[in-house]
């Protein structure tokens, strides 16, 4: 059996030698992969989500946002070894942070619980990571990607916000507000997530760039939510995303001023000393 994925790791991405998990008859992977699924009242959608998850992943971490249906029971029936973690607070960001803390794998994959993501794409994300990327970012607008779930207004807003991030932070993203991503665990030490809402995905995308991590976009297709209604509100959440962008830009300027004081400030300091 070839260890194509397992042998492509770098010194930044340590794995346990010999601990290969078969993906196919000619492909294996060494790094254990954790899949984090934040869910609240998604019992009807979980069968579709779990059906596409590859059986070679190391663990599934379901973060339950105090569901009032049988989300947890369904998850345990579908994946007996699922690790269920109760969410401490509220919001998608809080759920993801809770899930990340519970992961034991070297690679962490974020998957929504509404059936919009295809778990079969996980191999593409993992391949990018073991080939040298730190952060594999899903994109609905990269060549080969697509979406069945975005209105014209949401597409326009996402494009505008993406352009702002690219311009202000030197990124080259084609998509900004998408929740299907994967990364090496070590990234968490460098991006210090501290927001609780939907805008957490934008915050991650900005901070991996600020941290100088290597990002690779992965073409991904977003499907329609299968059951239920989304909590996403285009205007409200768009404004929250914009607020995060402006805050991160302000923090970057403040850090730059502390790291590279102006010549006038240096002169004044010289005169005082």
WOMODA-V534651 format. One record per residue. N is the residue number from 0. PSI is psi in whole degrees, -180 to 180 (NA if undefined). Layout:
BEGIN
N/PSI + N/PSI
END
This chain:
BEGIN
0/130 + 1/143 + 2/50 + 3/-51 + 4/-41 + 5/-33 + 6/-4 + 7/8 + 8/157 + 9/179 + 10/-23 + 11/-18 + 12/77 + 13/143 + 14/169 + 15/117 + 16/134 + 17/-14 + 18/64 + 19/142 + 20/122 + 21/136 + 22/-39 + 23/-174 + 24/-17 + 25/14 + 26/136 + 27/161 + 28/140 + 29/-47 + 30/130 + 31/136 + 32/125 + 33/135 + 34/123 + 35/126 + 36/104 + 37/132 + 38/139 + 39/113 + 40/52 + 41/27 + 42/-39 + 43/-26 + 44/-24 + 45/-37 + 46/-36 + 47/-36 + 48/-52 + 49/-28 + 50/-30 + 51/-6 + 52/132 + 53/145 + 54/-7 + 55/-3 + 56/153 + 57/-44 + 58/155 + 59/125 + 60/111 + 61/120 + 62/110 + 63/120 + 64/52 + 65/51 + 66/146 + 67/-4 + 68/-163 + 69/41 + 70/-49 + 71/-44 + 72/-43 + 73/-43 + 74/-42 + 75/-32 + 76/-39 + 77/-35 + 78/87 + 79/-31 + 80/11 + 81/140 + 82/112 + 83/127 + 84/129 + 85/134 + 86/136 + 87/-44 + 88/-140 + 89/157 + 90/154 + 91/-39 + 92/-44 + 93/-41 + 94/-45 + 95/-44 + 96/-42 + 97/-44 + 98/-42 + 99/-40 + 100/-27 + 101/-10 + 102/145 + 103/-5 + 104/161 + 105/-30 + 106/137 + 107/131 + 108/133 + 109/125 + 110/132 + 111/156 + 112/8 + 113/3 + 114/7 + 115/-17 + 116/143 + 117/112 + 118/-19 + 119/-18 + 120/-12 + 121/-36 + 122/-34 + 123/-40 + 124/-47 + 125/-39 + 126/-40 + 127/-39 + 128/-46 + 129/-11 + 130/0 + 131/-14 + 132/151 + 133/-36 + 134/121 + 135/112 + 136/119 + 137/143 + 138/128 + 139/-12 + 140/2 + 141/158 + 142/119 + 143/-12 + 144/-179 + 145/171 + 146/140 + 147/2 + 148/11 + 149/129 + 150/167 + 151/-41 + 152/-43 + 153/-39 + 154/-42 + 155/-44 + 156/-43 + 157/-40 + 158/-41 + 159/-46 + 160/-37 + 161/-41 + 162/-38 + 163/-46 + 164/-43 + 165/-41 + 166/-43 + 167/-27 + 168/2 + 169/25 + 170/173 + 171/47 + 172/149 + 173/-10 + 174/143 + 175/-47 + 176/68 + 177/136 + 178/6 + 179/98 + 180/165 + 181/153 + 182/160 + 183/145 + 184/-34 + 185/-20 + 186/-32 + 187/-30 + 188/-17 + 189/-12 + 190/-15 + 191/71 + 192/133 + 193/33 + 194/154 + 195/-14 + 196/-166 + 197/-27 + 198/0 + 199/-34 + 200/-41 + 201/-42 + 202/-43 + 203/-45 + 204/-37 + 205/-45 + 206/-26 + 207/-34 + 208/-45 + 209/-31 + 210/-4 + 211/22 + 212/152 + 213/120 + 214/136 + 215/127 + 216/141 + 217/120 + 218/130 + 219/147 + 220/125 + 221/124 + 222/169 + 223/145 + 224/136 + 225/-51 + 226/152 + 227/-176 + 228/148 + 229/148 + 230/-1 + 231/134 + 232/114 + 233/-51 + 234/-51 + 235/-50 + 236/-30 + 237/-40 + 238/-35 + 239/-38 + 240/-44 + 241/-39 + 242/-41 + 243/-44 + 244/-48 + 245/-39 + 246/-44 + 247/-35 + 248/-42 + 249/-42 + 250/-35 + 251/-41 + 252/-41 + 253/-42 + 254/-40 + 255/-39 + 256/-36 + 257/-36 + 258/-36 + 259/79 + 260/152 + 261/154 + 262/-38 + 263/-41 + 264/-39 + 265/-41 + 266/-45 + 267/-42 + 268/-38 + 269/-39 + 270/-37 + 271/-41 + 272/NA
END
